[in-house]
């Protein structure tokens, strides 16, 4: 049994046949550090931890015992519906509770927002927008005052430099010795206009954080390029689907009716559904797939008109679907396609055993889409998408195998449970390294 002292706790690399000694050892230490998937995780020593350490339990039980003893505040620009599950599950892992501070904007650009949240405290204020375009800034009144009332032990704040009210909150948190963790998608969403000024603003904000949660490995690389210490960056792979409790659907070894291509997401020009319509229209006559569109948004009518022009009678618009209706859409499809921006729906599609074709996405596609479960198309290229579609639709058994691999990736590696694991670990790390009890 290897138990070297480390940072006031214990690092346990293996116990094996010495498990019976471990119970008597517990009384001499307060914490242990466990290495899981390459990262060190501190855990309180309790009877709940012992089955996992001694090999009497499974890795799934880790989600139930990895907690943080303090109170956490999270600031978000708005409260998207897809984050409701994340926050409510995270609340259960925080002994001191979770407070959420979000804004409401007059135009959410098709993002479905939630006004109900089962957490310790949920404060919503109007987002005040000033200027516009590349000069737009946003103010959330009362953020610093709310922090003073809630008094968190760790705060997670937006990495969006346009949200100017964040800076005052960060200053107050720092003045009280409360660790501050930023979070964000990296710099993928930054356009070319006034890029130098906006990059400088973002750098200044990023360097005020004690820790940083990146949604993807690509985002982490971008933050490092902006001078952030890699040791302070954690990756919480962006996810909306929990670990699947169902097997991959048992799909037919051949296509029915030429195959079903599925898109799920908000409808606006950045989704580039024009590329999908052009690619399918250019397929040779032996390929006649149908296209199923799930979603709503400001671009709905324009997208519908374009579909009727390019592929009359072959595109079905289902509107926004949720719950079992959305699950049914995923199960009925053969291939999921995201030809433009976005990314959250990729992980959900994979949980239903679908192979993936994605383009620029939001950065998460580089972690989710691999050669064994899909393709990364050339952004903006209908011809690239056409070639991939012909290869995919030419070999149904191979496509099914890619779908099974998609399901495995979400089941074993990248899911909502793992995202919350990473968030709790980042919170705990910031508290230990930068909180009041940390050695300065």
C-alpha positions as CSV (number, residue, x, y, z in Angstrom):
1,X,0.0,0.0,0.0
2,X,1.6,3.2,-1.2
3,X,0.7,6.2,0.9
4,X,3.1,9.0,0.5
5,X,2.3,12.3,2.4
6,X,1.2,15.1,0.1
7,X,-0.3,18.5,1.0
8,X,-1.8,17.5,4.3
9,X,-3.7,14.5,2.7
10,X,-2.7,11.1,1.4
11,X,-2.0,10.1,-2.2
12,X,-3.2,6.5,-2.7
13,X,-2.1,4.9,-5.9
14,X,-2.9,1.3,-5.0
15,X,-4.3,-0.7,-2.2
16,X,-5.1,-4.1,-3.6
17,X,-4.7,-6.9,-0.9
18,X,-3.9,-4.3,1.8
19,X,-7.5,-3.0,1.9
20,X,-8.1,-4.5,5.4
21,X,-5.3,-2.3,6.7
22,X,-6.9,0.9,5.2
23,X,-9.8,1.1,7.7
24,X,-7.5,1.3,10.7
25,X,-5.4,3.9,8.8
26,X,-8.3,6.2,8.3
27,X,-8.2,7.6,11.8
28,X,-4.8,9.2,11.2
29,X,-5.6,11.4,8.2
30,X,-8.5,13.7,7.2
31,X,-8.3,13.5,3.4
32,X,-7.0,11.3,0.6
33,X,-6.0,12.1,-2.9
34,X,-7.1,9.7,-5.6
35,X,-5.7,9.6,-9.1
36,X,-8.5,9.1,-11.7
37,X,-8.2,9.4,-15.4
38,X,-4.9,11.2,-15.0
39,X,-6.0,13.8,-12.5
40,X,-5.6,14.0,-8.7
41,X,-8.8,14.4,-6.8
42,X,-8.9,15.2,-3.1
43,X,-11.7,13.5,-1.1
44,X,-12.9,13.7,2.4
45,X,-12.1,10.4,4.2
46,X,-15.4,8.8,5.1
47,X,-17.1,5.5,5.0
48,X,-18.7,6.4,1.7
49,X,-15.3,6.7,0.1
50,X,-14.0,3.3,1.3
51,X,-15.8,1.0,-1.2
52,X,-14.4,3.0,-4.1
53,X,-10.8,3.0,-2.8
54,X,-10.8,-0.6,-1.8
55,X,-12.1,-1.8,-5.1
56,X,-15.5,-2.9,-3.6
57,X,-17.4,-0.3,-5.8
58,X,-17.4,1.0,-9.3
59,X,-16.2,4.3,-10.9
60,X,-19.9,5.4,-11.3
61,X,-20.1,5.7,-7.5
62,X,-17.5,8.5,-7.7
63,X,-20.2,10.9,-8.8
64,X,-22.0,10.4,-5.6
65,X,-19.0,11.1,-3.3
66,X,-17.1,13.8,-5.0
67,X,-18.4,16.9,-3.2
68,X,-17.3,20.4,-2.1
69,X,-18.0,21.4,1.5
70,X,-18.5,25.1,0.8
71,X,-20.9,27.5,-0.9
72,X,-20.5,28.4,-4.6
73,X,-21.8,31.3,-6.6
74,X,-22.1,31.2,-10.4
75,X,-22.7,34.1,-12.7
76,X,-24.2,33.5,-16.2
77,X,-25.2,35.9,-19.0
78,X,-28.7,34.2,-19.2
79,X,-30.1,30.9,-17.9
80,X,-30.4,28.6,-21.0
81,X,-32.8,25.7,-20.5
82,X,-30.0,23.2,-21.1
83,X,-28.1,24.5,-18.1
84,X,-31.0,23.9,-15.7
85,X,-30.0,20.2,-15.3
86,X,-26.3,21.1,-14.9
87,X,-27.0,23.6,-12.1
88,X,-29.5,21.4,-10.3
89,X,-27.1,18.4,-10.3
90,X,-24.2,20.6,-9.3
91,X,-26.2,21.9,-6.3
92,X,-26.4,18.3,-4.9
93,X,-22.6,18.1,-4.9
94,X,-22.1,21.3,-2.9
95,X,-22.6,21.0,0.8
96,X,-23.0,24.8,1.3
97,X,-25.4,25.2,-1.6
98,X,-25.3,26.9,-5.0
99,X,-26.4,30.5,-5.9
100,X,-27.0,31.4,-9.5
101,X,-27.0,35.1,-10.8
102,X,-28.2,35.5,-14.4
103,X,-29.6,38.1,-16.6
104,X,-32.6,38.4,-19.0
105,X,-32.0,39.9,-22.4
106,X,-34.7,41.3,-24.7
107,X,-33.3,39.2,-27.6
108,X,-32.0,35.7,-26.8
109,X,-31.4,34.9,-30.5
110,X,-33.5,31.8,-30.2
111,X,-32.0,30.5,-27.0
112,X,-34.7,28.9,-24.9
113,X,-34.3,30.2,-21.3
114,X,-35.6,28.9,-18.0
115,X,-37.2,30.9,-15.2
116,X,-37.3,28.0,-12.7
117,X,-34.3,26.6,-10.9
118,X,-34.1,24.3,-7.9
119,X,-30.9,25.7,-6.2
120,X,-30.2,27.4,-2.9
121,X,-30.7,30.9,-4.5
122,X,-31.6,32.0,-8.0
123,X,-31.3,35.8,-8.7
124,X,-32.3,37.2,-12.1
125,X,-31.8,40.8,-13.3
126,X,-32.3,42.6,-16.6
127,X,-29.3,42.6,-18.9
128,X,-28.7,46.2,-20.0
129,X,-27.1,46.3,-23.5
130,X,-25.1,49.4,-24.6
131,X,-23.8,50.3,-28.1
132,X,-24.0,47.3,-30.4
133,X,-22.1,45.1,-32.8
134,X,-18.4,44.6,-32.0
135,X,-18.6,47.5,-29.5
136,X,-21.5,46.0,-27.5
137,X,-21.2,45.8,-23.7
138,X,-23.6,44.3,-21.2
139,X,-24.3,45.3,-17.6
140,X,-26.0,43.2,-14.9
141,X,-27.1,45.5,-12.1
142,X,-26.6,44.3,-8.5
143,X,-24.0,41.6,-9.1
144,X,-21.6,42.8,-6.5
145,X,-24.4,43.4,-4.0
146,X,-25.7,39.9,-4.5
147,X,-22.3,38.5,-3.9
148,X,-22.1,40.4,-0.6
149,X,-25.4,38.9,0.4
150,X,-24.8,35.3,-0.7
151,X,-21.1,35.3,0.6
152,X,-19.8,32.3,-1.4
153,X,-16.6,30.4,-0.6
154,X,-15.8,30.2,-4.4
155,X,-17.3,32.1,-7.3
156,X,-17.5,31.0,-10.9
157,X,-17.9,34.0,-13.3
158,X,-18.3,34.5,-17.0
159,X,-15.2,34.8,-19.1
160,X,-17.1,37.1,-21.5
161,X,-15.2,40.4,-21.4
162,X,-18.3,42.3,-22.8
163,X,-20.1,41.6,-19.5
164,X,-18.6,44.7,-17.7
165,X,-20.4,44.2,-14.4
166,X,-18.2,41.1,-13.8
167,X,-15.2,43.2,-13.1
168,X,-16.7,44.9,-10.0
169,X,-17.7,41.5,-8.6
170,X,-14.3,40.1,-9.1
171,X,-12.7,43.0,-7.3
172,X,-14.9,42.5,-4.3
173,X,-14.3,38.8,-4.2
174,X,-10.5,39.3,-4.4
175,X,-10.7,41.9,-1.6
176,X,-12.3,39.3,0.6
177,X,-9.9,36.5,-0.3
178,X,-12.6,34.5,-2.1
179,X,-11.2,32.4,-5.1
180,X,-12.6,33.4,-8.5
181,X,-12.9,30.8,-11.3
182,X,-13.7,31.9,-14.8
183,X,-15.4,29.8,-17.4
184,X,-15.9,29.9,-21.2
185,X,-15.6,28.5,-24.7
186,X,-12.2,30.0,-25.5
187,X,-11.9,32.5,-28.3
188,X,-13.6,30.6,-31.1
189,X,-16.6,33.0,-31.1
190,X,-14.5,36.2,-31.5
191,X,-15.1,37.9,-34.8
192,X,-12.5,40.0,-36.7
193,X,-13.9,43.4,-35.9
194,X,-11.8,45.4,-33.4
195,X,-10.1,42.1,-32.5
196,X,-7.0,43.7,-31.0
197,X,-9.0,45.8,-28.5
198,X,-11.3,42.9,-27.6
199,X,-8.4,40.5,-27.2
200,X,-6.7,43.0,-24.8
201,X,-10.0,43.3,-22.8
202,X,-10.3,39.5,-22.6
203,X,-6.7,39.0,-21.5
204,X,-7.1,41.5,-18.7
205,X,-10.2,39.7,-17.5
206,X,-8.7,36.2,-17.8
207,X,-5.6,37.2,-15.8
208,X,-7.8,38.2,-12.8
209,X,-9.0,34.6,-12.3
210,X,-7.5,32.2,-9.9
211,X,-8.7,29.3,-12.0
212,X,-10.4,28.8,-15.4
213,X,-12.8,26.2,-16.6
214,X,-12.6,25.6,-20.4
215,X,-15.4,23.8,-22.2
216,X,-13.0,21.9,-24.5
217,X,-9.4,21.0,-25.1
218,X,-9.4,23.6,-27.9
219,X,-10.6,26.3,-25.5
220,X,-7.8,25.4,-23.1
221,X,-5.2,25.8,-25.9
222,X,-6.6,29.2,-26.8
223,X,-6.5,30.4,-23.2
224,X,-2.9,29.2,-22.9
225,X,-2.1,31.2,-26.1
226,X,-3.5,34.3,-24.2
227,X,-1.0,33.8,-21.5
228,X,-3.0,31.9,-18.9
229,X,-1.0,29.5,-16.7
230,X,-1.9,26.0,-17.9
231,X,-1.8,24.8,-14.3
232,X,-4.8,27.0,-13.6
233,X,-7.0,25.7,-16.4
234,X,-9.4,22.8,-16.0
235,X,-11.4,21.2,-18.8
236,X,-15.1,20.5,-18.2
237,X,-16.2,19.0,-21.5
238,X,-19.4,20.8,-22.5
239,X,-22.3,18.4,-22.2
240,X,-26.1,18.4,-21.9
241,X,-26.7,14.6,-21.9
242,X,-26.0,12.5,-18.8
243,X,-24.3,9.2,-18.9
244,X,-26.8,7.1,-21.0
245,X,-28.7,4.5,-19.1
246,X,-29.9,2.9,-22.3
247,X,-27.9,0.9,-24.8
248,X,-27.2,2.2,-28.3
249,X,-30.4,1.8,-30.4
250,X,-30.4,-1.4,-32.5
251,X,-30.7,0.0,-35.9
252,X,-31.3,-1.9,-39.1
253,X,-28.2,-2.9,-41.1
254,X,-29.6,-1.2,-44.2
255,X,-31.2,2.3,-44.7
256,X,-34.9,2.7,-45.0
257,X,-35.9,5.1,-47.7
258,X,-32.4,6.3,-48.5
259,X,-31.4,7.2,-44.9
260,X,-32.4,10.0,-42.5
261,X,-30.1,13.0,-41.9
262,X,-30.9,14.9,-38.7
263,X,-30.1,18.5,-37.6
264,X,-31.0,19.7,-34.1
265,X,-30.5,23.3,-33.0
266,X,-31.4,27.0,-33.2
267,X,-32.2,28.2,-36.7
268,X,-30.1,31.2,-37.8
269,X,-27.6,31.8,-40.6
270,X,-24.6,30.7,-38.6
271,X,-25.9,27.1,-38.6
272,X,-25.2,27.0,-42.4
273,X,-28.0,24.7,-43.3
274,X,-27.6,26.0,-46.8
275,X,-24.5,23.9,-47.0
276,X,-26.4,20.8,-46.1
277,X,-29.1,21.5,-48.7
278,X,-26.5,22.1,-51.4
279,X,-24.6,19.0,-50.5
280,X,-27.6,16.7,-50.6
281,X,-28.8,18.3,-53.8
282,X,-25.4,17.5,-55.4
283,X,-25.4,13.8,-54.4
284,X,-25.5,11.2,-57.2
285,X,-28.9,9.7,-58.0
286,X,-28.3,6.6,-56.0
287,X,-28.3,8.6,-52.8
288,X,-31.7,10.0,-51.8
289,X,-31.6,10.8,-48.1
290,X,-34.3,12.8,-46.3
291,X,-33.5,15.7,-44.0
292,X,-35.2,16.1,-40.6
293,X,-34.8,19.6,-39.0
294,X,-35.6,20.0,-35.3
295,X,-35.5,23.5,-33.9
296,X,-36.8,27.0,-34.0
297,X,-35.3,30.4,-34.2
298,X,-35.1,33.7,-36.1
299,X,-34.0,31.9,-39.3
300,X,-36.9,29.4,-39.5
301,X,-38.9,30.9,-42.4
302,X,-35.8,31.7,-44.5
303,X,-34.5,28.2,-43.9
304,X,-37.8,26.7,-44.8
305,X,-38.0,28.7,-48.1
306,X,-34.4,27.7,-49.0
307,X,-35.2,24.0,-48.3
308,X,-38.2,24.1,-50.6
309,X,-36.1,25.8,-53.3
310,X,-33.2,23.4,-53.2
311,X,-34.8,20.1,-52.1
312,X,-38.6,20.3,-52.6
313,X,-40.5,17.7,-50.6
314,X,-37.3,16.2,-49.0
315,X,-36.9,18.4,-45.9
316,X,-39.2,18.1,-42.9
317,X,-39.4,20.8,-40.2
318,X,-40.5,19.5,-36.8
319,X,-40.1,22.7,-34.8
320,X,-38.6,22.6,-31.3
321,X,-38.9,19.2,-29.6
322,X,-38.2,18.2,-26.0
323,X,-38.3,15.1,-23.9
324,X,-39.5,11.9,-25.4
325,X,-40.4,13.6,-28.7
326,X,-36.7,14.7,-29.1
327,X,-35.5,11.3,-28.0
328,X,-37.7,9.7,-30.7
329,X,-36.2,12.0,-33.4
330,X,-32.6,10.9,-32.4
331,X,-33.6,7.3,-32.4
332,X,-35.2,7.5,-35.9
333,X,-32.2,9.1,-37.5
334,X,-29.2,7.5,-39.3
335,X,-26.7,10.4,-39.2
336,X,-26.4,13.7,-37.3
337,X,-25.1,16.7,-39.1
338,X,-24.0,20.1,-37.8
339,X,-22.7,22.1,-40.8
340,X,-22.1,25.4,-38.9
341,X,-21.9,26.8,-35.5
342,X,-23.0,25.2,-32.2
343,X,-22.1,22.0,-30.6
344,X,-24.2,21.0,-27.6
345,X,-26.5,18.8,-29.7
346,X,-23.6,16.7,-30.9
347,X,-23.1,15.1,-27.5
348,X,-26.8,14.5,-27.1
349,X,-27.0,12.9,-30.6
350,X,-24.0,10.7,-29.7
351,X,-25.8,9.5,-26.6
352,X,-28.4,8.0,-28.9
353,X,-25.8,6.2,-31.0
354,X,-25.6,8.5,-34.0
355,X,-22.5,9.0,-36.1
356,X,-21.6,12.7,-36.5
357,X,-20.6,15.1,-39.3
358,X,-19.6,18.5,-37.9
359,X,-17.8,21.7,-39.0
360,X,-16.5,24.6,-36.9
361,X,-19.0,24.0,-34.1
362,X,-18.0,25.7,-30.8
363,X,-14.7,23.9,-30.2
364,X,-16.2,20.9,-28.5
365,X,-16.4,19.0,-31.8
366,X,-12.6,18.4,-31.7
367,X,-13.1,16.3,-28.5
368,X,-16.3,14.6,-29.5
369,X,-15.9,13.8,-33.2
370,X,-13.2,11.3,-34.1
371,X,-12.4,9.1,-37.1
372,X,-14.1,6.1,-35.3
373,X,-17.4,7.9,-34.8
374,X,-17.7,10.5,-37.5
375,X,-16.1,13.2,-39.7
376,X,-15.0,16.8,-39.4
377,X,-16.0,18.6,-42.7
378,X,-14.2,21.6,-44.1
379,X,-16.0,24.6,-42.7
380,X,-18.0,26.4,-45.3
381,X,-17.6,23.8,-48.0
382,X,-20.7,22.1,-49.4
383,X,-18.4,19.9,-51.6
384,X,-16.6,18.6,-48.5
385,X,-19.9,17.7,-47.0
386,X,-21.1,16.1,-50.2
387,X,-18.1,13.8,-50.3
388,X,-18.5,12.8,-46.7
389,X,-22.2,12.0,-47.2
390,X,-21.4,9.8,-50.2
391,X,-18.9,7.8,-48.1
392,X,-21.2,7.6,-45.1
393,X,-24.3,6.5,-47.1
394,X,-22.3,4.0,-49.2
395,X,-21.6,1.7,-46.2
396,X,-24.5,1.3,-43.7
397,X,-22.8,-1.3,-41.5
398,X,-19.7,0.9,-41.1
399,X,-21.9,3.9,-40.3
400,X,-23.7,1.8,-37.6
401,X,-20.3,0.9,-36.1
402,X,-19.5,4.6,-35.9
403,X,-22.8,5.2,-34.1
404,X,-22.0,2.5,-31.5
405,X,-18.6,4.2,-30.9
406,X,-20.4,7.5,-30.4
407,X,-22.6,6.0,-27.7
408,X,-19.5,4.5,-26.0
409,X,-17.7,7.9,-25.9
410,X,-20.6,9.6,-24.2
411,X,-21.2,6.6,-21.9
412,X,-17.5,6.3,-20.8
413,X,-15.9,9.7,-21.4
414,X,-17.8,12.8,-22.2
415,X,-21.2,13.3,-20.5
416,X,-23.0,15.6,-18.0
417,X,-21.8,13.6,-15.0
418,X,-18.1,14.0,-16.1
419,X,-18.6,17.7,-16.7
420,X,-19.9,18.2,-13.2
421,X,-17.1,16.1,-11.8
422,X,-14.6,18.5,-13.5
423,X,-16.5,21.5,-12.2
424,X,-16.4,20.3,-8.6
425,X,-12.7,19.4,-8.9
426,X,-11.9,22.9,-10.3
427,X,-13.9,24.5,-7.5
428,X,-12.1,22.4,-4.8
429,X,-8.7,23.1,-6.4
430,X,-9.3,26.9,-6.4
431,X,-10.5,26.7,-2.7
432,X,-7.4,24.7,-1.6
433,X,-4.9,26.9,-3.5
434,X,-6.4,30.4,-3.2
435,X,-8.9,30.3,-0.4
436,X,-8.4,31.6,3.2
437,X,-6.8,28.4,4.4
438,X,-4.3,28.2,1.5
439,X,-0.7,28.9,2.4
440,X,0.4,32.2,0.8
